[in-house]
Amino acid sequence: MGEAILVSLIGAVGAERIRISDGRAEHGAAVAQRHGVRWCATNTEAVDGVGAVVIAVKPKDVGALASEIDGVLDAAALVVSIAAGIPTAYLESRLSGTNPVVRVMPNTPATIGHGVSVLSAGTSATAEHLDRTEQLLAGTGTVLRVDEAYQDVVTGISGSGPAYVFYLIDALAEAGVLGGLSRDVALDLARATVAGSGAMALASGEHPAILRERVSSPAGTTVAGVRELDERGVRAAVIAAVDAARARSVELGRDLT
C-alpha cells in the first residue's frame, strides 16, 4: 500500500521531491531505485525539512515512529497516516508540535489506480490540508471525506471490502467448476462479471436494488439464485462481516499504548 501511495505522490509532486525510508533497508532501497526517489537510511533523515509526511507502517508501529520523528519534523508539516484504526488524536499526542494530521483509509485497488481513499481531519487540519491530501492521493483512485467518527465503518466497507469481493469471485468460479467449466474459464467469467457489475453500478448511479431487479426476470434463473442467497443469509453475513471489521478497527485504536 505504501508503494501505491508513493506512485500517486510521484504523479502529484514529482519523484525528485520525494524521500522514503523503510525499516527493511534492502526493500526500501529497491523501491527507491525502482521509482527514482531518494532513499534515506533513517526516518529522521527522511522527514527533516519536508512539508508533508506519509506514515505507512503497521498500526502497532505508529507510536514509536511518531516519537522518533518528533523534534525533527517541522511543526507545520502535514502528517498523513494510512495506519488502520489509529485515531488522529493518538498521533497528535505523540507529536509535540502543532502538525495538522489527516487520517486516511485506502484500499488495495489503489495499487492499480482504482482504489478508494477516505480522508478525515485531525484537530489542527483545515479544509486546505484535506485539499492538499486529496491532491497527493488523486492517483490512487476515488478520494472521499468523512468525519473521523465514521472511519472504523469505512475500514469495514472499503478497507476490508476488496477481500469480500475476492471471496465472492472465488465462490463464483468454484460454482463454475462444479458445473463443469474449466477453472480458467470459470475464473475469467467471475472476474469479468464482478468488474463489469461494479463499473455499471458506478456509471449508472442507480440503487443496486434497481440494477438487480433489471436482471431478475419473473420466475427466471436470477430470481431463483437470489432467493437462495437470501435463504442462506448471505446479505446478513456480509453486514456481519463489515461490522466485525469495524469492531476490530475500534479495538486497534483502543489497544494503543
C-alpha positions as CSV (number, residue, x, y, z in Angstrom):
1,M,0.0,0.0,0.0
2,G,2.9,2.3,0.8
3,E,4.2,1.9,-2.7
4,A,0.8,2.6,-4.2
5,I,0.7,5.9,-2.3
6,L,4.3,6.6,-3.5
7,V,3.2,6.3,-7.1
8,S,0.4,8.7,-6.5
9,L,2.8,11.2,-4.8
10,I,5.2,11.0,-7.7
11,G,2.3,11.9,-10.1
12,A,1.4,14.8,-7.8
13,V,4.8,16.4,-7.0
14,G,7.5,14.6,-9.0
15,A,10.0,11.9,-7.9
16,E,12.7,14.4,-7.3
17,R,10.8,15.9,-4.4
18,I,10.2,12.7,-2.5
19,R,12.2,10.8,0.1
20,I,11.4,7.5,1.6
21,S,12.6,5.4,4.5
22,D,11.9,1.8,5.4
23,G,12.7,-0.5,8.3
24,R,13.7,-3.1,5.8
25,A,16.6,-1.3,4.3
26,E,17.2,-3.5,1.3
27,H,13.5,-3.4,0.3
28,G,13.3,0.4,0.8
29,A,16.4,1.0,-1.3
30,A,15.0,-1.2,-4.1
31,V,11.7,0.7,-4.1
32,A,13.6,4.0,-4.2
33,Q,15.6,2.8,-7.2
34,R,12.6,1.5,-9.0
35,H,10.7,4.8,-8.7
36,G,13.6,7.2,-8.9
37,V,13.1,8.8,-5.5
38,R,15.6,9.4,-2.7
39,W,16.3,6.7,-0.3
40,C,17.1,7.7,3.3
41,A,18.8,5.4,5.8
42,T,16.8,6.8,8.8
43,N,13.3,8.1,9.4
44,T,14.6,11.3,10.8
45,E,16.6,12.0,7.7
46,A,13.5,11.4,5.6
47,V,11.3,13.9,7.4
48,D,13.9,16.6,8.1
49,G,12.7,19.9,6.5
50,V,9.8,18.4,4.5
51,G,6.3,19.9,4.0
52,A,4.4,16.6,4.2
53,V,4.9,13.1,5.6
54,V,3.0,9.9,4.8
55,I,3.1,7.3,7.6
56,A,2.6,3.9,6.0
57,V,3.5,1.4,8.8
58,K,1.7,-1.2,10.8
59,P,-0.7,0.2,13.4
60,K,1.5,-1.2,16.2
61,D,4.5,0.8,15.0
62,V,2.9,4.2,14.6
63,G,3.5,5.4,18.2
64,A,7.2,4.6,18.1
65,L,7.7,6.2,14.7
66,A,5.9,9.4,15.7
67,S,8.0,9.6,18.8
68,E,11.2,9.1,16.7
69,I,10.5,11.8,14.2
70,D,9.1,14.3,16.8
71,G,11.6,17.1,17.2
72,V,12.9,16.7,13.7
73,L,9.6,17.2,11.8
74,D,8.7,20.8,11.1
75,A,5.9,21.9,13.3
76,A,3.8,22.9,10.3
77,A,4.4,19.8,8.2
78,L,1.3,17.9,7.1
79,V,1.2,14.4,8.6
80,V,-0.9,11.8,6.7
81,S,-1.4,8.4,8.3
82,I,-2.8,5.3,6.5
83,A,-2.5,3.0,9.5
84,A,-5.8,1.3,10.2
85,G,-7.6,2.1,13.4
86,I,-5.2,4.8,14.6
87,P,-7.0,8.0,15.6
88,T,-5.6,11.4,14.7
89,A,-5.7,12.2,18.4
90,Y,-3.2,9.5,19.1
91,L,-0.7,10.8,16.5
92,E,-1.2,14.4,17.7
93,S,-0.4,13.3,21.3
94,R,2.9,11.8,20.1
95,L,3.9,14.9,18.2
96,S,4.9,17.9,20.3
97,G,4.3,20.4,17.5
98,T,1.1,21.7,16.0
99,N,1.2,19.4,13.0
100,P,-2.0,19.0,11.0
101,V,-2.8,15.3,10.9
102,V,-5.0,13.6,8.3
103,R,-6.2,10.0,8.7
104,V,-6.7,8.0,5.5
105,M,-8.2,4.6,4.9
106,P,-7.1,3.4,1.4
107,N,-7.7,0.0,-0.1
108,T,-5.6,-2.4,-2.2
109,P,-7.1,-1.5,-5.6
110,A,-5.2,1.8,-5.1
111,T,-2.2,-0.2,-6.4
112,I,-3.8,-0.1,-9.9
113,G,-5.3,3.4,-9.6
114,H,-8.8,2.1,-8.9
115,G,-8.9,2.3,-5.1
116,V,-10.9,4.3,-2.6
117,S,-9.1,6.6,-0.1
118,V,-11.2,8.1,2.6
119,L,-9.9,11.2,4.5
120,S,-10.6,12.6,8.0
121,A,-9.1,15.7,9.5
122,G,-7.5,15.9,12.9
123,T,-8.0,18.9,15.3
124,S,-5.4,21.1,13.6
125,A,-6.1,20.1,10.0
126,T,-8.1,22.5,7.9
127,A,-10.0,22.2,4.6
128,E,-6.8,23.3,2.9
129,H,-4.9,20.4,4.4
130,L,-7.6,18.0,3.2
131,D,-7.4,19.5,-0.2
132,R,-3.7,19.0,-0.3
133,T,-4.0,15.4,0.9
134,E,-6.7,14.8,-1.8
135,Q,-4.3,16.1,-4.4
136,L,-1.5,13.9,-3.2
137,L,-3.7,10.8,-3.3
138,A,-5.5,11.6,-6.5
139,G,-3.6,8.9,-8.4
140,T,-4.9,6.1,-6.1
141,G,-8.5,6.4,-7.5
142,T,-11.6,7.8,-5.8
143,V,-11.0,10.1,-2.8
144,L,-13.7,10.8,-0.3
145,R,-14.0,12.7,3.0
146,V,-15.9,11.7,6.2
147,D,-15.9,12.8,9.8
148,E,-13.3,10.7,11.7
149,A,-16.1,9.1,13.8
150,Y,-17.0,7.1,10.7
151,Q,-13.5,5.8,9.8
152,D,-14.0,2.5,11.6
153,V,-17.0,1.6,9.5
154,V,-15.2,2.9,6.4
155,T,-12.5,0.4,7.2
156,G,-15.1,-2.4,7.3
157,I,-16.6,-1.4,4.0
158,S,-13.9,-0.1,1.6
159,G,-10.8,-1.0,3.6
160,S,-11.6,-4.7,4.0
161,G,-14.2,-4.8,1.2
162,P,-11.9,-6.0,-1.5
163,A,-11.3,-9.2,0.4
164,Y,-15.1,-9.8,0.5
165,V,-15.2,-9.2,-3.3
166,F,-12.3,-11.6,-4.0
167,Y,-14.1,-14.1,-1.8
168,L,-17.2,-13.8,-4.0
169,I,-15.1,-14.1,-7.2
170,D,-13.6,-17.3,-5.8
171,A,-17.0,-18.7,-4.9
172,L,-18.5,-17.8,-8.3
173,A,-15.5,-19.6,-10.0
174,E,-15.9,-22.7,-7.8
175,A,-19.6,-22.9,-8.8
176,G,-18.5,-22.8,-12.4
177,V,-16.0,-25.6,-11.9
178,L,-18.8,-27.6,-10.1
179,G,-20.9,-27.0,-13.2
180,G,-18.2,-28.5,-15.5
181,L,-16.3,-25.4,-16.7
182,S,-12.5,-25.4,-16.7
183,R,-11.1,-23.4,-13.8
184,D,-9.5,-20.8,-16.2
185,V,-12.8,-20.1,-17.9
186,A,-14.8,-20.0,-14.6
187,L,-12.3,-17.5,-13.2
188,D,-12.4,-15.3,-16.3
189,L,-16.2,-15.3,-16.1
190,A,-16.2,-14.5,-12.4
191,R,-13.6,-11.7,-12.6
192,A,-15.2,-10.0,-15.6
193,T,-18.7,-10.3,-14.2
194,V,-17.7,-8.6,-10.9
195,A,-15.6,-5.9,-12.7
196,G,-18.4,-5.2,-15.1
197,S,-21.1,-5.1,-12.5
198,G,-19.1,-2.7,-10.3
199,A,-18.4,-0.4,-13.3
200,M,-22.1,-0.4,-14.2
201,A,-23.1,0.4,-10.6
202,L,-20.7,3.4,-10.7
203,A,-21.6,4.6,-14.1
204,S,-25.4,4.4,-13.6
205,G,-25.5,5.9,-10.1
206,E,-28.7,3.9,-9.5
207,H,-29.5,2.0,-6.4
208,P,-28.1,-1.6,-6.6
209,A,-31.6,-3.0,-5.8
210,I,-32.9,-1.4,-9.0
211,L,-30.0,-2.8,-11.0
212,R,-30.6,-6.2,-9.5
213,E,-34.3,-6.1,-10.4
214,R,-33.4,-5.4,-14.1
215,V,-31.5,-8.7,-14.2
216,S,-34.3,-10.6,-12.5
217,S,-37.0,-11.7,-14.9
218,P,-40.2,-13.1,-13.3
219,A,-39.8,-16.8,-12.5
220,G,-36.3,-16.7,-14.1
221,T,-32.9,-18.0,-13.2
222,T,-31.7,-14.9,-11.4
223,V,-34.8,-14.8,-9.1
224,A,-34.1,-18.4,-8.2
225,G,-30.5,-17.7,-7.4
226,V,-31.2,-14.5,-5.3
227,R,-33.8,-16.4,-3.3
228,E,-31.2,-19.0,-2.5
229,L,-28.8,-16.2,-1.3
230,D,-31.5,-14.8,0.9
231,E,-32.4,-18.2,2.4
232,R,-28.8,-18.8,3.2
233,G,-28.4,-15.5,4.9
234,V,-25.7,-14.1,2.5
235,R,-26.9,-10.5,3.0
236,A,-26.8,-10.8,6.7
237,A,-23.4,-12.4,6.6
238,V,-21.9,-9.5,4.6
239,I,-23.4,-7.0,7.0
240,A,-21.9,-9.0,9.9
241,A,-18.5,-9.2,8.2
242,V,-18.4,-5.4,7.8
243,D,-19.4,-4.9,11.4
244,A,-16.8,-7.4,12.6
245,A,-14.1,-5.5,10.7
246,R,-15.4,-2.2,12.1
247,A,-15.2,-3.6,15.6
248,R,-11.6,-4.8,15.1
249,S,-10.7,-1.3,13.8
250,V,-12.1,0.2,17.0
251,E,-10.0,-2.4,19.0
252,L,-6.8,-1.4,17.3
253,G,-7.4,2.2,18.4
254,R,-8.2,1.2,22.0
255,D,-5.1,-1.1,22.3
256,L,-2.7,1.8,21.8
257,T,-0.1,2.3,24.5
